[in-house]
């Protein structure tokens, strides 16, 4: 169009030169104009006259990448690009970052040098992952996952600053290789730290974070050979409730999909309804935002899909006694069984190897339904069975952080003695019979532990109840199978490129995390989700071309220019009584005491990854117990500027 207008003398040579330069620089306005009016010379001329000529020095280049989704995969890709001197616009449809990654509690897998203490090797990790993936295993994707695991955990420790000093052995693993913090939940600690690292780039303009914003369409160039941008809506920017949000356009040479899975979408014609309709009534741990947005965006451009029917049912989601029918469940972490938790049915008996894969344990639970046992398929109209998850005192001590959290949420109950435990479980027998059956179950478990193997093939026994069952302290809660993870998604290669239905790269489009498929095959091992997000997010973040090579604050080791000034000593020492604290008990005025110090968390609540509600319920109270259940003391260093004083009796 530019050359035609010039040849017809309808634009000056200076204007022609300016438009050509803008085309070379991929000016967003000119690219959009070319896409829609390249075949209409009159309109192109008319609308191109509205484009102001901006000098190269004044022009703001489009970001090196647009990341769609603010969970761990998106944040890992973002931070890697920023650390290389690049620019990113991160778009998240929720009000806070973190996604389902913030809920992860068991840890992140990696085969690191110190794992050799437990006889672990990369080959063993690979074997376990391939075995879990079954006949759907894609060896190149699994090899990339496992082979980069040490590097991923080292990066989280050294660059992001996360404590991952503890090791555990989860179900389906032949060795201890799941890393978690010594004081805090893995997902919450990782998201808090990596979000902090990313936000340090906000003041310099290297990263722009758009929350409450939903991408509605991917934009391609004229011949549809490359993705060049997105259209998105600000969900909070509506002029009125009846007016749809305005659509905005943002261009970039690279779009990274990290939008998560689709397990929470139970609407008609959803991916869940299409591929696994029998699971439509099963509860889920995934947040309500898990609706397959990224898959829809990618497939609109011809992206392939893989393993869409492979939806992981986690065997243990907590049944909240205060709201047992709620379709959204809190996950009872794999670690609860890893430290020695055992599963007991309504007859007071064990029925499986609790350290088996998620698929195996779930199958053994669902087999309590006669139709499922005979047909191997769940009936959508049947009631999902429930079971008791029981920990001894030693097992609870080993998983104390999780136990404290679940007790705080009212999901786990402390019970003294075997008789009281039998009564709590309300077994389908007389009181005397149920206590006898449960005692026999425990005695048999103790015997199997001594022999080193039980009838279901369990060979690792931690947290075995003490011989004195009458005086043992138990921790028990009700669990049920829950939709937890979607193994299926858009097809990718080992570099995170999205592939079309012919296995060809869709240039400019990348994907990492649960939105992608094929990495886990038939079944994902616990601890491999955070690993996948970190590994593939990093791979993509390291390969994205950088338009400018400005030194990042991290590369230059400069101190954070946004570092917070210390709170004045007189404020830090201001005495605050419980009576005064209790007066600040609303979302608009939210003070919380933690470890003897009072903080004003009014503004922070909306940025809290798990959501503002968990902060608001502590308004005007001492939140130390709730804080300890999730976070470590180091987290409080970030709140020096909102200290209000010292809590006094």
Beta strands, then each sheet from edge to edge (+ up, - down):
strand 1: 65-68
strand 2: 88-91
strand 3: 108-109
strand 4: 166-168
strand 5: 178-180
strand 6: 207-210
strand 7: 213-220
strand 8: 227-234
strand 9: 247-251
strand 10: 255-257
strand 11: 305-306
strand 12: 311-318
strand 13: 342-344
strand 14: 386-391
strand 15: 413-416
strand 16: 473-486
strand 17: 489-491
strand 18: 497-499
strand 19: 505-511
strand 20: 516-517
strand 21: 575-577
strand 22: 585-586
strand 23: 589-594
strand 24: 597-600
strand 25: 621-622
strand 26: 643-648
sheet 1: 6+ 2+ 1+ 10+ 19+ 18-
sheet 2: 3+ 5- 4+
sheet 3: 7+ 8- 9+
sheet 4: 11+ 17- 20-
sheet 5: 12+ 16- 14+ 13-
sheet 6: 12+ 16- 15+
sheet 7: 21+ 26+ 24- 23+ 22-
sheet 8: 21+ 26+ 24- 23+ 25+
end
